């Protein structure tokens, strides 16, 4: 189950951005093969949940793609579809190079008003040092980088950033006002649940759609406040 898919000719589609009547009309007019799943390019079936949630599903219950690839591809499709709905063209697996000659490849890269923005999706564990290294490499290249992390990996990351934040900024003593989710101001990261309509979770009670989160990146409402990255 995912709310994002590709058309037969390779255009991203975000079911969450469609009105209910439009979705139902599309379900009636669509033929098998008009849409494909982002994880494995198998034919997608358009469905509506009992709660009225529009989504794409496999024709059968099976997907030939490995779980990590499934999450990663679904995440990229969700970001690209949301960008498309905003009238922004994004590129996937976009290569680049820092001034020092270090190569990088962004999961999704787009440009708005002369801002180059990379979205990195991280499903599995990655050491904080590697997050920092990759973030600094993007910064040196003049690219803003924002991270979407799978739930389990996000909690592991949050533990590491909280320890680092406490030691670096507070001398290892927990401040009276707390540290929010314990994230770092130089490392914007949020959780991504590819099967939820409110796909972005900021580590507390606040959530957003992918499109809402991207809009926050562009208008400046996605900010670091009191140890947390979230929308204002």
TORTOR-852660 format. One record per residue: x, y, z of N, C-alpha, C in turn. Coordinates in steps of 0.05 Angstrom, whole numbers, padded with zeros to 5 digits, always signed. Layout:
XYZXYZXYZ...
This chain:
+00017-00024+00000+00000+00000+00000+00018+00025+00000+00012+00043-00018+00026+00068-00019+00008+00089-00032+00012+00114-00025-00004+00135-00038+00009+00148-00062+00032+00137-00069+00047+00147-00092+00052+00125-00112+00051+00131-00138+00057+00112-00159+00067+00127-00183+00073+00111-00204+00082+00123-00229+00061+00117-00251+00058+00136-00269+00042+00130-00293+00058+00112-00312+00044+00101-00331+00058+00084-00351+00081+00098-00364+00079+00124-00368+00100+00139-00382+00119+00153-00362+00119+00145-00337+00139+00154-00318+00134+00179-00303+00109+00188-00301+00103+00212-00285+00094+00204-00257+00104+00218-00236+00096+00211-00208+00067+00221-00203+00052+00206-00187+00025+00213-00180+00021+00210-00150+00009+00230-00138+00004+00230-00109-00026+00228-00104-00035+00205-00095-00063+00201-00090-00074+00220-00068-00056+00226-00049-00065+00243-00027-00072+00271-00036-00062+00279-00059-00067+00306-00069-00093+00308-00085-00107+00286-00089-00131+00285-00106-00156+00287-00089-00176+00301-00100-00202+00302-00087-00216+00274-00090-00233+00268-00071-00246+00241-00070-00261+00235-00096-00275+00255-00107-00291+00251-00131-00272+00246-00155-00250+00260-00156-00231+00256-00178-00218+00228-00176-00212+00220-00151-00200+00193-00147-00219+00171-00156-00245+00174-00148-00264+00153-00156-00268+00153-00186-00268+00176-00199-00270+00177-00228-00246+00164-00241-00222+00169-00230-00198+00157-00241-00199+00127-00238-00209+00117-00215-00211+00088-00211-00229+00075-00233-00250+00089-00240-00268+00078-00260-00256+00078-00288-00240+00098-00294-00229+00101-00322-00202+00087-00326-00189+00079-00304-00162+00068-00307-00162+00039-00316-00144+00032-00333-00140+00004-00341-00115-00006-00328-00114-00032-00324-00091-00045-00311-00066-00039-00328-00046-00028-00315-00021-00021-00329-00018+00009-00333-00040+00024-00329-00038+00053-00331-00020+00065-00309-00020+00051-00286-00003+00060-00264+00014+00036-00254+00038+00042-00245+00056+00020-00235+00066+00027-00207+00071+00007-00191+00081+00011-00164+00109+00022-00164+00116+00040-00145+00143+00051-00145+00164+00031-00136+00157+00011-00122+00177-00008-00111+00187-00028-00133+00169-00036-00151+00177-00058-00169+00167-00054-00197+00153-00032-00202+00141-00027-00229+00120-00047-00238+00109-00062-00218+00087-00080-00225+00062-00064-00228+00042-00074-00243+00017-00059-00246+00004-00051-00219-00005-00027-00217-00017-00017-00192-00047-00017-00195-00061-00023-00173-00090-00023-00172-00098+00001-00154-00117+00017-00163-00126+00040-00148-00148+00031-00129-00145+00038-00103-00164+00029-00083-00170+00052-00064-00192+00048-00048-00199+00067-00027-00204+00051-00002-00191+00059+00020-00195+00044+00045-00222+00049+00057-00229+00034+00078-00255+00037+00091-00258+00064+00104-00235+00077+00109-00235+00104+00121-00233+00126+00100-00236+00118+00074-00235+00138+00053-00208+00146+00043-00187+00131+00050-00160+00137+00042-00154+00126+00015-00146+00143-00005-00139+00133-00031-00111+00122-00031-00107+00099-00045-00080+00087-00045-00077+00069-00069-00052+00063-00075-00045+00044-00096-00036+00018-00083-00043-00005-00095-00036-00031-00084-00027-00049-00107-00012-00070-00099-00004-00091-00118-00029-00106-00127-00028-00117-00151-00050-00133-00161-00052-00158-00144-00030-00169-00135-00029-00191-00116-00017-00180-00090-00014-00196-00070-00003-00187-00044+00027-00188-00044+00039-00197-00066+00068-00201-00066+00083-00179-00081+00107-00173-00072+00124-00154-00085+00152-00167-00087+00164-00167-00110+00189-00180-00114+00213-00164-00105+00208-00139-00096+00230-00122-00087+00236-00126-00058+00262-00124-00051+00270-00127-00023+00258-00104-00006+00253-00109+00020+00241-00089+00037+00255-00062+00036+00281-00062+00038+00295-00036+00038+00291-00021+00013+00292-00035-00010+00288-00022-00035+00259-00013-00038+00240-00028-00027+00212-00020-00028+00208+00006-00014+00217+00009+00011+00214+00034+00026+00228+00057+00011+00252+00052+00002+00268+00073-00011+00254+00083-00036+00245+00065-00053+00232+00072-00078+00205+00086-00073+00190+00075-00053+00164+00088-00047+00169+00116-00036+00190+00120-00020+00196+00146-00009+00203+00166-00031+00220+00157-00050+00227+00175-00072+00203+00182-00089+00186+00162-00094+00162+00168-00110+00144+00187-00096+00142+00185-00069+00125+00203-00054+00135+00232-00055+00161+00235-00053+00173+00262-00055+00170+00274-00083+00176+00257-00103+00174+00267-00131+00145+00274-00138+00126+00257-00129+00098+00263-00134+00088+00288-00121+00097+00293-00096+00090+00317-00082+00102+00341-00096+00126+00339-00105+00139+00361-00119+00124+00367-00145+00116+00346-00159+00101+00349-00184+00075+00364-00179+00061+00356-00157+00036+00369-00151+00040+00399-00144+00064+00406-00136+00071+00434-00130+00082+00449-00155+00083+00435-00177+00093+00447-00202+00123+00448-00203+00136+00431-00188+00166+00431-00186+00176+00404-00198+00196+00406-00215+00208+00382-00226+00231+00373-00209+00230+00348-00200+00252+00336-00185+00266+00315-00201+00292+00311-00195+00307+00290-00208+00316+00269-00187+00314+00244-00194+00323+00223-00175+00351+00213-00182+00365+00204-00161+00393+00195-00164+00410+00215-00180+00408+00240-00171+00421+00262-00185+00450+00264-00176+00470+00263-00194+00498+00264-00185+00508+00292-00183+00529+00295-00167+00542+00321-00164+00570+00317-00153+00584+00340-00149+00612+00338-00139+00617+00364-00122+00631+00360-00100+00638+00383-00083+00662+00397-00095+00668+00421-00086+00692+00436-00096+00718+00420-00092+00718+00402-00072+00742+00386-00067+00743+00361-00085+00722+00358-00102+00722+00335-00119+00708+00310-00108+00694+00313-00085+00680+00291-00073+00653+00287-00087+00649+00263-00097+00624+00257-00111+00601+00252-00092+00577+00259-00100+00553+00252-00085+00530+00246-00105+00510+00233-00095+00486+00227-00111+00462+00230-00094+00446+00250-00100+00422+00255-00084+00399+00237-00092+00384+00227-00072+00361+00211-00078+00341+00227-00094+00336+00252-00085+00319+00271-00100+00333+00298-00099+00334+00311-00122+00347+00338-00123+00328+00356-00139+00324+00380-00129+00308+00400-00144+00318+00428-00138+00310+00447-00155+00319+00474-00152+00295+00493-00152+00294+00511-00133+00272+00530-00131+00285+00557-00123+00280+00578-00140+00290+00605-00134+00319+00604-00127+00335+00591-00143+00364+00589-00141+00373+00573-00116+00354+00560-00103+00361+00542-00080+00363+00513-00091+00386+00501-00088+00389+00473-00095+00384+00456-00070+00364+00438-00072+00356+00423-00048+00357+00393-00054+00370+00379-00036+00372+00349-00038+00355+00337-00016+00341+00316-00022+00326+00300-00003+00339+00272-00002+00349+00265+00021+00362+00239+00025+00343+00221+00042+00339+00196+00032+00323+00177+00047+00341+00156+00059+00338+00151+00085+00355+00132+00098+00338+00112+00113+00339+00087+00104+00323+00066+00117+00338+00052+00139+00363+00046+00135+00379+00029+00154+00397+00046+00171+00409+00034+00190+00427+00048+00209+00450+00061+00194+00457+00085+00202+00480+00099+00192+00492+00115+00216+00518+00113+00219+00531+00127+00242+00527+00157+00239+00525+00171+00262+00522+00200+00261+00545+00213+00246+00569+00202+00248+00592+00213+00233+00587+00214+00203+00573+00193+00193+00568+00191+00164+00546+00211+00156+00525+00214+00173+00506+00235+00168+00519+00262+00166+00537+00267+00185+00551+00293+00186+00569+00297+00162+00583+00276+00154+00601+00278+00132+00586+00284+00106+00564+00270+00102+00549+00274+00078+00535+00301+00078+00526+00310+00101+00513+00336+00104+00533+00358+00097+00558+00356+00107+00578+00376+00102+00587+00376+00073+00587+00353+00061+00594+00351+00032+00573+00366+00015+00547+00363+00022+00527+00378+00007+00530+00408+00012+00535+00416+00037+00538+00444+00044+00561+00457+00028+00583+00442+00026+00606+00452+00010+00599+00455-00019+00579+00439-00028+00571+00440-00057+00549+00461-00062+00542+00476-00041+00521+00496-00044+00493+00484-00045+00489+00460-00033+00464+00446-00034+00453+00442-00006+00428+00450-00002+00414+00444+00023+00406+00415+00023+00409+00401+00046+00402+00373+00048+00383+00369+00071+00362+00354+00066+00342+00347+00086+00339+00317+00086+00336+00305+00109+00336+00276+00112+00308+00266+00119+00300+00244+00106+00276+00229+00113+00286+00201+00121+00279+00193+00146+00291+00169+00157+00269+00150+00166+00273+00124+00161+00254+00104+00170+00252+00104+00201+00229+00097+00212+00224+00100+00240+00246+00088+00258+00253+00063+00254+00273+00050+00271+00300+00064+00270+00308+00072+00246+00333+00085+00242+00332+00113+00254+00309+00126+00253+00306+00153+00264+00310+00153+00294+00298+00133+00308+00301+00132+00337+00330+00128+00345+00344+00111+00330+00373+00106+00335+00388+00132+00330+00382+00146+00309+00395+00171+00303+00390+00192+00325+00365+00193+00334+00357+00213+00355+00373+00208+00381+00377+00183+00388+00393+00177+00412+00422+00188+00409+00433+00184+00385+00460+00193+00380+00462+00223+00380+00443+00236+00367+00444+00265+00366+00438+00278+00393+00421+00265+00409+00415+00276+00436+00440+00275+00453+00454+00253+00452+00479+00250+00468+00499+00272+00459+00502+00275+00433+00521+00294+00422+00512+00323+00430+00486+00329+00428+00476+00355+00434+00481+00362+00464+00474+00343+00481+00478+00348+00510+00507+00353+00517+00525+00338+00505+00553+00341+00511+00564+00367+00499+00557+00372+00475+00569+00395+00461+00558+00422+00470+00531+00423+00474+00519+00449+00480+00512+00453+00509+00511+00432+00525+00502+00435+00553+00521+00422+00573+00545+00415+00564+00565+00403+00582+00557+00377+00594+00539+00363+00581+00530+00337+00591+00509+00339+00612+00499+00363+00618+00478+00366+00638+00451+00372+00624+00431+00357+00631+00405+00361+00619+00393+00388+00627+00387+00405+00608+00377+00432+00615+00348+00431+00626+00341+00451+00642+00314+00451+00654+00292+00451+00633+00297+00465+00610+00276+00466+00590+00275+00442+00571+00293+00423+00575+00294+00399+00558+00308+00404+00532+00309+00384+00515+00322+00387+00489+00304+00377+00466+00278+00378+00471+00260+00370+00449+00264+00341+00441+00266+00336+00415+00272+00309+00406+00301+00303+00405+00318+00323+00412+00347+00318+00414+00361+00319+00387+00348+00331+00367+00361+00332+00341+00381+00356+00340+00398+00356+00319+00418+00377+00316+00409+00398+00297+00416+00423+00302+00408+00445+00284+00420+00442+00256+00443+00429+00254+00457+00427+00228+00449+00401+00213+00430+00386+00224+00422+00361+00211+00391+00358+00211+00378+00371+00192+00348+00369+00191+00339+00341+00183+00325+00328+00201+00316+00300+00196+00288+00296+00207+00272+00280+00193+00246+00273+00202+00241+00244+00195+00221+00232+00207+00213+00204+00201+00195+00204+00176+00197+00182+00161+00180+00178+00138+00166+00151+00139+00139+00152+00139+00123+00127+00138+00109+00127+00111+00118+00111+00093+00108+00111+00066+00080+00101+00063+00069+00089+00085+00042+00078+00083+00021+00095+00098+00029+00118+00107+00011+00136+00122+00005+00161+00106-00020+00171+00107-00025+00196+00093-00010+00220+00105-00007+00219+00131+00010+00239+00145+00038+00226+00147+00052+00226+00124+00076+00209+00122+00100+00220+00138+00100+00246+00143+00123+00257+00157+00117+00260+00187+00135+00250+00203+00132+00252+00233+00157+00265+00243+00154+00285+00260+00177+00301+00269+00188+00291+00296+00179+00267+00305+00190+00256+00330+00174+00262+00354+00154+00279+00352+00135+00285+00373+00107+00278+00364+00088+00295+00370+00061+00290+00362+00054+00302+00336+00072+00319+00325+00066+00334+00301+00073+00318+00276+00055+00318+00257+00059+00304+00231+00051+00322+00208+00057+00313+00184+00051+00328+00160+00050+00310+00136+00037+00319+00115+00039+00305+00090+00067+00311+00078+00075+00295+00058+00100+00301+00045+00099+00329+00031+00077+00335+00019+00074+00361+00006+00075+00384+00026+00062+00380+00049+00062+00400+00069+00090+00405+00080+00105+00383+00083+00133+00385+00093+00150+00400+00072+00147+00393+00047+00163+00406+00026+00156+00436+00025+00131+00442+00028+00123+00470+00028+00136+00485+00051+00139+00471+00073+00153+00483+00096+00182+00488+00091+00195+00470+00076+00223+00475+00069+00226+00500+00052+00206+00505+00035+00208+00527+00016+00200+00554+00028+00181+00553+00047+00172+00579+00058+00184+00585+00085+00202+00568+00095+00217+00573+00119+00202+00566+00145+00179+00553+00143+00165+00545+00168+00176+00518+00179+00191+00503+00163+00204+00480+00174+00230+00490+00187+00231+00490+00213+00253+00503+00228+00262+00486+00251+00285+00493+00261+00296+00480+00286+00288+00498+00310+00273+00485+00328+00264+00499+00352+00267+00482+00377+00283+00491+00396+00285+00477+00422+00293+00448+00420+00311+00442+00402+00320+00414+00400+00305+00397+00380+00286+00409+00366+00269+00394+00347+00267+00408+00320+00266+00391+00299+00259+00401+00273+00230+00396+00268+00214+00417+00263+00186+00413+00257+00175+00437+00243+00149+00435+00235+00136+00457+00222+00124+00476+00242+00126+00502+00236+00115+00522+00255+00085+00525+00252
